[in-house]
């Protein structure tokens, strides 16, 4: 063995011995020390059990309180106006009724093609 290999082996052995010297020691079971009485802890547990879960998310959160700046009468008036409009689902440009487009194909031809497609027949091209 060369001197460098011997020195590295010795240094690794010393490091392993030093690491073992820093191991933890067992001190036994520690006694509990608390300034709060059992009755105070019990009352705090009851309050915590009946309060909302601060870590809840989504469906586990429970009912959410909403605060609205619009009055109930104003919301109802908007709903009535929307229900009586031409298209209650319309927004912006699409608020008008779509025009009926005329087709140059005969109705019986369209029905025959639909029946053939439903049966899985080959469509005439």
Phi and psi in degrees as GROMACS dihedral restraints (atoms count N, CA, C in turn):
[ dihedral_restraints ]
;  ai    aj    ak    al  type     phi  dphi    fc
    3     4     5     6     1   -82.7    20    10
    4     5     6     7     1   167.4    20    10
    6     7     8     9     1   -67.2    20    10
    7     8     9    10     1   -37.1    20    10
    9    10    11    12     1   -67.4    20    10
   10    11    12    13     1   -37.8    20    10
   12    13    14    15     1   -68.3    20    10
   13    14    15    16     1   -37.7    20    10
   15    16    17    18     1   -66.3    20    10
   16    17    18    19     1   -43.2    20    10
   18    19    20    21     1   -65.7    20    10
   19    20    21    22     1   -39.3    20    10
   21    22    23    24     1   -67.8    20    10
   22    23    24    25     1   -36.0    20    10
   24    25    26    27     1   -66.7    20    10
   25    26    27    28     1   -40.2    20    10
   27    28    29    30     1   -66.5    20    10
   28    29    30    31     1   -42.1    20    10
   30    31    32    33     1   -65.7    20    10
   31    32    33    34     1   -38.1    20    10
   33    34    35    36     1   -65.3    20    10
   34    35    36    37     1   -37.4    20    10
   36    37    38    39     1   -66.0    20    10
   37    38    39    40     1   -40.8    20    10
   39    40    41    42     1   -65.7    20    10
   40    41    42    43     1   -40.1    20    10
   42    43    44    45     1   -64.6    20    10
   43    44    45    46     1   -38.9    20    10
   45    46    47    48     1   -65.4    20    10
   46    47    48    49     1   -39.9    20    10
   48    49    50    51     1   -68.1    20    10
   49    50    51    52     1   -38.4    20    10
   51    52    53    54     1   -67.7    20    10
   52    53    54    55     1   -36.3    20    10
   54    55    56    57     1   -66.1    20    10
   55    56    57    58     1   -35.8    20    10
   57    58    59    60     1   -71.3    20    10
   58    59    60    61     1   -27.6    20    10
   60    61    62    63     1   -71.7    20    10
   61    62    63    64     1   -20.7    20    10
   63    64    65    66     1   -96.7    20    10
   64    65    66    67     1    19.9    20    10
   66    67    68    69     1   -69.8    20    10
   67    68    69    70     1   155.6    20    10
   69    70    71    72     1   -76.7    20    10
   70    71    72    73     1   153.8    20    10
   72    73    74    75     1  -111.6    20    10
   73    74    75    76     1   153.7    20    10
   75    76    77    78     1   -91.1    20    10
   76    77    78    79     1   123.7    20    10
   78    79    80    81     1  -102.9    20    10
   79    80    81    82     1     4.0    20    10
   81    82    83    84     1    87.4    20    10
   82    83    84    85     1  -173.1    20    10
   84    85    86    87     1   -83.6    20    10
   85    86    87    88     1   130.2    20    10
   87    88    89    90     1   -82.5    20    10
   88    89    90    91     1   145.4    20    10
   90    91    92    93     1   -79.1    20    10
   91    92    93    94     1   141.9    20    10
   93    94    95    96     1   -75.9    20    10
   94    95    96    97     1   135.3    20    10
   96    97    98    99     1  -126.5    20    10
   97    98    99   100     1   117.8    20    10
   99   100   101   102     1  -139.2    20    10
  100   101   102   103     1   140.8    20    10
  102   103   104   105     1   -91.8    20    10
  103   104   105   106     1    -7.5    20    10
  105   106   107   108     1   -96.9    20    10
  106   107   108   109     1   137.6    20    10
  108   109   110   111     1   -77.5    20    10
  109   110   111   112     1   165.3    20    10
  111   112   113   114     1   -64.2    20    10
  112   113   114   115     1   -37.0    20    10
  114   115   116   117     1   -67.9    20    10
  115   116   117   118     1   -38.2    20    10
  117   118   119   120     1   -67.3    20    10
  118   119   120   121     1   -40.7    20    10
  120   121   122   123     1   -65.0    20    10
  121   122   123   124     1   -40.3    20    10
  123   124   125   126     1   -62.9    20    10
  124   125   126   127     1   -42.2    20    10
  126   127   128   129     1   -68.6    20    10
  127   128   129   130     1   -36.0    20    10
  129   130   131   132     1   -65.7    20    10
  130   131   132   133     1   -35.3    20    10
  132   133   134   135     1   -66.8    20    10
  133   134   135   136     1   -38.7    20    10
  135   136   137   138     1   -65.3    20    10
  136   137   138   139     1   -42.8    20    10
  138   139   140   141     1   -63.3    20    10
  139   140   141   142     1   -43.2    20    10
  141   142   143   144     1   -66.5    20    10
  142   143   144   145     1   -35.8    20    10
  144   145   146   147     1   -69.3    20    10
  145   146   147   148     1   -31.0    20    10
  147   148   149   150     1   -93.1    20    10
  148   149   150   151     1    -5.8    20    10
  150   151   152   153     1   -91.5    20    10
  151   152   153   154     1   167.5    20    10
  153   154   155   156     1   -68.3    20    10
  154   155   156   157     1   150.0    20    10
  156   157   158   159     1   -78.4    20    10
  157   158   159   160     1   114.3    20    10
  159   160   161   162     1   -70.8    20    10
  160   161   162   163     1   -12.8    20    10
  162   163   164   165     1  -104.2    20    10
  163   164   165   166     1     5.6    20    10
  165   166   167   168     1   -72.8    20    10
  166   167   168   169     1   146.2    20    10
  168   169   170   171     1  -134.7    20    10
  169   170   171   172     1   146.9    20    10
  171   172   173   174     1    62.3    20    10
  172   173   174   175     1  -126.5    20    10
  174   175   176   177     1   -67.1    20    10
  175   176   177   178     1   -26.8    20    10
  177   178   179   180     1   -77.2    20    10
  178   179   180   181     1    -6.4    20    10
  180   181   182   183     1   -75.1    20    10
  181   182   183   184     1   -25.4    20    10
  183   184   185   186     1    87.9    20    10
  184   185   186   187     1  -168.3    20    10
  186   187   188   189     1   -67.6    20    10
  187   188   189   190     1   139.4    20    10
  189   190   191   192     1  -105.5    20    10
  190   191   192   193     1   134.3    20    10
  192   193   194   195     1   -86.4    20    10
  193   194   195   196     1   120.8    20    10
  195   196   197   198     1  -102.7    20    10
  196   197   198   199     1   140.2    20    10
  198   199   200   201     1  -116.0    20    10
  199   200   201   202     1   122.0    20    10
  201   202   203   204     1  -113.9    20    10
  202   203   204   205     1   144.0    20    10
  204   205   206   207     1   -94.2    20    10
  205   206   207   208     1    -6.4    20    10
  207   208   209   210     1   -98.3    20    10
  208   209   210   211     1   138.4    20    10
  210   211   212   213     1   -74.9    20    10
  211   212   213   214     1   160.8    20    10
  213   214   215   216     1   -63.2    20    10
  214   215   216   217     1   -39.4    20    10
  216   217   218   219     1   -65.6    20    10
  217   218   219   220     1   -38.1    20    10
  219   220   221   222     1   -67.2    20    10
  220   221   222   223     1   -40.7    20    10
  222   223   224   225     1   -65.6    20    10
  223   224   225   226     1   -40.8    20    10
  225   226   227   228     1   -65.1    20    10
  226   227   228   229     1   -40.4    20    10
  228   229   230   231     1   -64.2    20    10
  229   230   231   232     1   -39.6    20    10
  231   232   233   234     1   -64.8    20    10
  232   233   234   235     1   -39.2    20    10
  234   235   236   237     1   -66.3    20    10
  235   236   237   238     1   -40.8    20    10
  237   238   239   240     1   -65.2    20    10
  238   239   240   241     1   -42.3    20    10
  240   241   242   243     1   -64.2    20    10
  241   242   243   244     1   -39.9    20    10
  243   244   245   246     1   -68.7    20    10
  244   245   246   247     1   -35.8    20    10
  246   247   248   249     1   -68.9    20    10
  247   248   249   250     1   -30.8    20    10
  249   250   251   252     1   -91.0    20    10
  250   251   252   253     1    -0.2    20    10
  252   253   254   255     1   -77.7    20    10
  253   254   255   256     1   171.2    20    10
  255   256   257   258     1   -62.4    20    10
  256   257   258   259     1   -48.4    20    10
  258   259   260   261     1  -130.6    20    10
  259   260   261   262     1   103.5    20    10
  261   262   263   264     1   -66.2    20    10
  262   263   264   265     1   -15.2    20    10
  264   265   266   267     1   -99.7    20    10
  265   266   267   268     1     6.4    20    10
  267   268   269   270     1   -78.3    20    10
  268   269   270   271     1   147.2    20    10
  270   271   272   273     1  -141.8    20    10
  271   272   273   274     1   130.2    20    10
  273   274   275   276     1    57.7    20    10
  274   275   276   277     1  -123.8    20    10
  276   277   278   279     1   -66.1    20    10
  277   278   279   280     1   -32.1    20    10
  279   280   281   282     1   -83.2    20    10
  280   281   282   283     1    13.8    20    10
  282   283   284   285     1   -76.4    20    10
  283   284   285   286     1    -9.9    20    10
  285   286   287   288     1   -96.0    20    10
  286   287   288   289     1   163.2    20    10
  288   289   290   291     1   -75.1    20    10
  289   290   291   292     1   139.6    20    10
  291   292   293   294     1   -69.3    20    10
  292   293   294   295     1   137.5    20    10
  294   295   296   297     1   -72.0    20    10
  295   296   297   298     1   151.3    20    10
  297   298   299   300     1   -83.1    20    10
  298   299   300   301     1   125.9    20    10
  300   301   302   303     1   -95.6    20    10
  301   302   303   304     1   133.1    20    10
  303   304   305   306     1   -82.0    20    10
  304   305   306   307     1   142.6    20    10
  306   307   308   309     1  -119.0    20    10
  307   308   309   310     1   149.6    20    10
  309   310   311   312     1   -91.0    20    10
  310   311   312   313     1     2.4    20    10
  312   313   314   315     1   -95.4    20    10
  313   314   315   316     1   139.1    20    10
  315   316   317   318     1   -69.0    20    10
  316   317   318   319     1   145.2    20    10
  318   319   320   321     1   -61.6    20    10
  319   320   321   322     1   -40.2    20    10
  321   322   323   324     1   -66.1    20    10
  322   323   324   325     1   -32.0    20    10
  324   325   326   327     1   -67.5    20    10
  325   326   327   328     1   -41.2    20    10
  327   328   329   330     1   -65.5    20    10
  328   329   330   331     1   -42.2    20    10
  330   331   332   333     1   -64.3    20    10
  331   332   333   334     1   -41.3    20    10
  333   334   335   336     1   -64.8    20    10
  334   335   336   337     1   -40.1    20    10
  336   337   338   339     1   -65.9    20    10
  337   338   339   340     1   -37.8    20    10
  339   340   341   342     1   -66.7    20    10
  340   341   342   343     1   -42.3    20    10
  342   343   344   345     1   -64.2    20    10
  343   344   345   346     1   -41.3    20    10
  345   346   347   348     1   -64.6    20    10
  346   347   348   349     1   -39.3    20    10
  348   349   350   351     1   -68.0    20    10
  349   350   351   352     1   -36.4    20    10
  351   352   353   354     1   -67.2    20    10
  352   353   354   355     1   -35.5    20    10
  354   355   356   357     1   -82.3    20    10
  355   356   357   358     1   -13.6    20    10
  357   358   359   360     1    88.1    20    10
  358   359   360   361     1    11.2    20    10
  360   361   362   363     1   -71.0    20    10
  361   362   363   364     1   155.4    20    10
  363   364   365   366     1   -72.6    20    10
  364   365   366   367     1   133.7    20    10
  366   367   368   369     1   -80.7    20    10
  367   368   369   370     1   140.5    20    10
  369   370   371   372     1   -71.1    20    10
  370   371   372   373     1   136.0    20    10
